[in-house]
Each structure stands twice: as C-alpha cells, then as structure tokens.
Amino acid sequence: MTIRWKSIGLAAFAAALTLSASYAEAAGVLTIGRREDSTTFDPIKTAQNIDNWVFSNVYDVLVRVDKAGTKLEPGLAESWTTSDDGLTYTFKIRDAKFSDGAPLTAEDAVFSLLRIRDDEGSLWSDSYKVIDTAVATDPRTLTIKLKNPSAPFLSTLALPNASVISKAGMESLGADAYAEKPIASGAFTVEEWRRGDRIILKKNPNFWQADRVKLDGVEWISVPDDNTRMLNVEAGELDAAIFVPFSRVEELKKDPNLNVLTDPSTREDHLLINHAHGDLGKKEVRQALDMAIDKKAIVDAVTFGQGTIANSYIPKGALYHYAANLQRPYDPEKAKQMLADAGVSNLTLTYLLRAGDEVDEQTAVLIQQQLAKAGITANLQKVDPSQEWDMTVNGDYDISVNYWTNDILDPDQKTTFVLGHDSNNNYMTNYKSDAVKDLVAKARQELDPAKRAQMYFDLQKMAKEDVNWIDLYYSPYINVARKNVENFYQNPLGRFFLEDTVKNQ
C-alpha cells in the first residue's frame, strides 16, 4: 500500500525512549518496533501500511496471497468456482470461528463485502462497485454476481481491507468500538491498544489455523526515531524492528546477535509532479525533469546500493512489469534545451518533503542539486510529517517524493489509482489522459492474459511518455531481528506471516 506515514505524536516519541515493562516479558511474545502507531482496526477506513500490516494477522480474508507473493490461495474460502461468463463466483466458506467463539458464516462475508462497497466511510468502495449482489445461499455458501467481468476481482478479495469481520459484533459494538478492539478472524486478538505506545496481540485460540501459530503474542511498539529503534534491537529491548535505514544495514549485519532481513518487495519510490501547476502541465517540461534527475546517483547515495533504478510504475517482479520500458538518460544539458524549446525559463518549483526523514532529506538535496544543473530551482519546503500528507492530497506542492507498495497481486489497483482514476486526481498528480483512462478500464475487463499483458505494457509506455510521475527506484523490505527469532518474514505485498514466526528462549 502506499500512503505516507502520518503524524508522530509526542506520546509515541516519549514511549519509544524507554520501553516499559509489559506483557512482552512473557515467553513466546514477539516485540516489534515500528515508526508509529496504528490509526484504526476498521479495515475499510484506512489505506495505510501501518494499519494493514498489523491487522493482516488479526483478520483473515476470503482469498489469500501466498508467502512468495506470486499466487492466490484459499483463506476463509476453502474453494470457489466461476461461471462461464465470468460474472458469478461461488465460494465455499470453511468451518471457522471468530475469536469470541461465534461461527464465521457466509453472512459475515456478505456483510463485510457490502460494507466495503457501500459504507460512506469506506476508502475502497470504488474497487468493489463491480459487485452487483452478494448473498449467503446457506451458512457456508457465498454467491457473488458482478456487473461485468473483472480480471482482478479475486485479487481484490485478498486485500486486507476486505477482511471478514463479525456482522453481529459490528452491529452490537458499533463501528467506533469495533475499530478499537475488534473481534478477530485471524491468528491474533487485540488484547490492549495503548495509544501512542503499543498494540498488544494475543494468540487467538479460535483461529482455524491455531495449531500453526507458535507465538503466544505480539507487541507492535511505536519507536518513531529510526536510530533509537535500531539501538533498542541491538540492546535486546526489542526482538525485531522494521524500516531499517539504508545507512545502517552494513553496520547491523556485523552484529553477531542480529539478522538483517531483506525481503523482496513491491515498493517503488517516485517523484510526484503536480500537473495542475503552471508549466508542469506541459509534457515536454516533465520529460525534461525526468532527464535532469540522475537515478543511479540517488540509488548509490541514498539506498547504499540496496535499491535498483525504477523504469515503470509497475515494480520489477510484479505481474505484467514491462522490463523494456523507456529509461531516459541523465542529461542535464539536453533537459535545459528541452525547457528552452518549450518556452520555459527560470523554472522554480516547491519541493515538499517531510522534516526529519533521513532518506527524504538526502534525496531532496540530491534532486535539488541535479535540477540546478538544468537551470531549474527547487525550493525545499520541509514540513512536519503530520502536515505533509494532507498538503500532498490538497495539491499544495509542485514536486514531492512518495512511495507505493502493492496491496494486491493484480496491477489494476495501482494502475487505476495512478492513471485511470478521477476522485483522487490520479494519486494527487492531476494527470489527465482520456486514452490512458479508457485503456485502464478495458484492461480491467480483458480476461485473455496475453491481450491483457499487452495492454499493461502499453499503459507503462504511455505513462512514461506522459511522465505522470518520475520513477526513481525499487527497494526491498529491510527489517532486523534478534538471532533467536525465526521466520520473521514479510511477503512482497507487505504481509508479515507472524503465524509462522518462532521466538526461541
């Protein structure tokens, strides 16, 4: 998923400096340090990794993505069939229970799917409007009819935000209470949520795969400062930590008590461009910007070689990635000439970035220096992380680095949000192309894999030609764990398989 981390509260920072005694002292409880706290356990009301990566082990989905991140497999739906016309899906719901002991039925799945489609608070409704009807024909049979064929439909059922929640629990507790302490359908239950400090999870004995779960519990602890979080792991105050800074990888690898884990990811960092701002609306100007940025220098200096140059919005290794897509050469002199030919001189841009983020700041300085060689002035506007996301959404920027991690296996979701979507201004860029938008819609309904692949190859070429944004680099997930922790693993879509993690004493 995409979405930048939001505000870092003072309470979280204070809590991070001294990790308080807690349930984590018990055997078999894994403590994980992360940058900041979750925002909700209501799956339809968030689009942030900080939420999904936690509740992926609290909730379960009808269809799962496997550990390799390459194919779909049964989840709460143990099997399914599809009609010849591609419009009707019939799912057999396995014999499962919620954490409160109540049976999990097809009616709960119906409730969850219609809620993500229809609830006015849902951030994901557009992805599920293709559902015409969803009915429970019996307690263990779910039948879904679509308005039109949809190639990515099964993949969307594996989205963490489409997790199956308890209809009775939601109706009884209300959405606000459920979002604080939900009834779980996954491997762990929420024992306690100490806002700004930690989320305490306990093994769910009613989980249908409870025998698979080795841990007694998990604590997700907010440690906003990257350096402090790494020191906590080195000192044994945390069992693991995520978002290891690129600059710390080699040093941490030398610690005999630690394992630095680099897992394949779908992360792509890119430079957003606000097409609605003046000369940035000209394709030739955006092409000049692309040519004025030295991606290799950024990869070498910022990622310490951990990243690779990106050539497409669809990341390397993902479905339908076009490996032969254009990579404009770094040529500041040609960029300068292209600007002149476009009638643009003294181009001055506001570069929005988050203060205090080591990678963001280093990237910004490099890009500022590179653009200057092409005669472009980039004024850095450092803002508090609590402001940065809202400013981006509101279009209060010219350029800004952001990142995206895929949520589903199919490229439709990212393609729709980035190239073929109106309600979010094509991921805050204000990019407009009717030809691209039409092809995005056609690719969603094309069921022939070869024809569909060509459509996505064409979309990647069109996006690069138009420079909807500037692709910078792909990078792995980089996490660290103590040597006594086994199977601490994150798949390419970001899901942690904590049901398989072991903490040895």
Rosetta blueprint (number, residue, H / E / L):
1 M L
2 T L
3 I L
4 R L
5 W L
6 K L
7 S L
8 I L
9 G L
10 L H
11 A H
12 A H
13 F H
14 A H
15 A H
16 A H
17 L H
18 T L
19 L L
20 S L
21 A L
22 S L
23 Y H
24 A H
25 E H
26 A L
27 A L
28 G L
29 V E
30 L E
31 T E
32 I E
33 G E
34 R E
35 R L
36 E L
37 D L
38 S L
39 T L
40 T L
41 F L
42 D L
43 P H
44 I H
45 K H
46 T L
47 A L
48 Q L
49 N H
50 I H
51 D H
52 N H
53 W H
54 V H
55 F H
56 S L
57 N L
58 V L
59 Y L
60 D L
61 V L
62 L L
63 V E
64 R E
65 V E
66 D L
67 K L
68 A L
69 G L
70 T L
71 K L
72 L E
73 E E
74 P E
75 G L
76 L L
77 A E
78 E E
79 S E
80 W E
81 T E
82 T E
83 S L
84 D L
85 D L
86 G L
87 L L
88 T E
89 Y E
90 T E
91 F E
92 K E
93 I E
94 R L
95 D L
96 A E
97 K E
98 F L
99 S L
100 D L
101 G L
102 A L
103 P E
104 L E
105 T L
106 A H
107 E H
108 D H
109 A H
110 V H
111 F H
112 S H
113 L H
114 L H
115 R H
116 I H
117 R H
118 D H
119 D L
120 E L
121 G L
122 S L
123 L L
124 W L
125 S H
126 D H
127 S H
128 Y H
129 K L
130 V L
131 I E
132 D E
133 T E
134 A E
135 V E
136 A E
137 T E
138 D E
139 P L
140 R L
141 T E
142 L E
143 T E
144 I E
145 K E
146 L E
147 K L
148 N L
149 P L
150 S L
151 A L
152 P L
153 F H
154 L H
155 S H
156 T H
157 L H
158 A L
159 L L
160 P H
161 N H
162 A H
163 S L
164 V L
165 I L
166 S L
167 K H
168 A H
169 G H
170 M H
171 E H
172 S H
173 L H
174 G L
175 A H
176 D H
177 A H
178 Y H
179 A H
180 E H
181 K L
182 P L
183 I L
184 A L
185 S L
186 G L
187 A L
188 F E
189 T E
190 V E
191 E E
192 E E
193 W E
194 R E
195 R L
196 G L
197 D L
198 R E
199 I E
200 I E
201 L E
202 K E
203 K E
204 N L
205 P L
206 N L
207 F L
208 W L
209 Q L
210 A H
211 D H
212 R H
213 V L
214 K L
215 L L
216 D L
217 G E
218 V E
219 E E
220 W E
221 I E
222 S E
223 V L
224 P L
225 D L
226 D H
227 N H
228 T H
229 R H
230 M H
231 L H
232 N H
233 V H
234 E H
235 A L
236 G L
237 E L
238 L L
239 D L
240 A E
241 A E
242 I L
243 F L
244 V L
245 P L
246 F H
247 S H
248 R H
249 V H
250 E H
251 E H
252 L H
253 K H
254 K L
255 D L
256 P L
257 N L
258 L E
259 N E
260 V E
261 L E
262 T E
263 D E
264 P E
265 S E
266 T E
267 R E
268 E E
269 D E
270 H E
271 L E
272 L E
273 I E
274 N L
275 H L
276 A L
277 H L
278 G H
279 D H
280 L H
281 G H
282 K L
283 K H
284 E H
285 V H
286 R H
287 Q H
288 A H
289 L H
290 D H
291 M H
292 A H
293 I L
294 D L
295 K H
296 K H
297 A H
298 I H
299 V H
300 D H
301 A H
302 V H
303 T L
304 F L
305 G L
306 Q L
307 G L
308 T E
309 I E
310 A L
311 N L
312 S L
313 Y L
314 I L
315 P L
316 K L
317 G L
318 A L
319 L L
320 Y L
321 H L
322 Y L
323 A L
324 A L
325 N L
326 L L
327 Q L
328 R L
329 P L
330 Y L
331 D L
332 P H
333 E H
334 K H
335 A H
336 K H
337 Q H
338 M H
339 L H
340 A H
341 D H
342 A L
343 G L
344 V L
345 S L
346 N L
347 L L
348 T E
349 L E
350 T E
351 Y E
352 L E
353 L E
354 R E
355 A L
356 G L
357 D L
358 E H
359 V H
360 D H
361 E H
362 Q H
363 T H
364 A H
365 V H
366 L H
367 I H
368 Q H
369 Q H
370 Q H
371 L H
372 A H
373 K L
374 A L
375 G L
376 I L
377 T E
378 A E
379 N E
380 L E
381 Q E
382 K E
383 V E
384 D L
385 P H
386 S H
387 Q H
388 E H
389 W H
390 D H
391 M H
392 T H
393 V H
394 N L
395 G L
396 D L
397 Y L
398 D L
399 I E
400 S E
401 V E
402 N E
403 Y E
404 W E
405 T L
406 N L
407 D L
408 I L
409 L L
410 D L
411 P L
412 D H
413 Q H
414 K H
415 T H
416 T H
417 F H
418 V H
419 L H
420 G L
421 H L
422 D L
423 S L
424 N L
425 N H
426 N H
427 Y H
428 M H
429 T L
430 N L
431 Y L
432 K L
433 S L
434 D H
435 A H
436 V H
437 K H
438 D H
439 L H
440 V H
441 A H
442 K H
443 A H
444 R H
445 Q H
446 E L
447 L L
448 D L
449 P H
450 A H
451 K H
452 R H
453 A H
454 Q H
455 M H
456 Y H
457 F H
458 D H
459 L H
460 Q H
461 K H
462 M H
463 A H
464 K H
465 E H
466 D H
467 V L
468 N L
469 W E
470 I E
471 D E
472 L E
473 Y E
474 Y E
475 S E
476 P E
477 Y E
478 I E
479 N E
480 V E
481 A E
482 R E
483 K L
484 N L
485 V E
486 E E
487 N L
488 F L
489 Y L
490 Q E
491 N L
492 P L
493 L L
494 G L
495 R L
496 F E
497 F L
498 L H
499 E H
500 D H
501 T L
502 V E
503 K E
504 N L
505 Q L
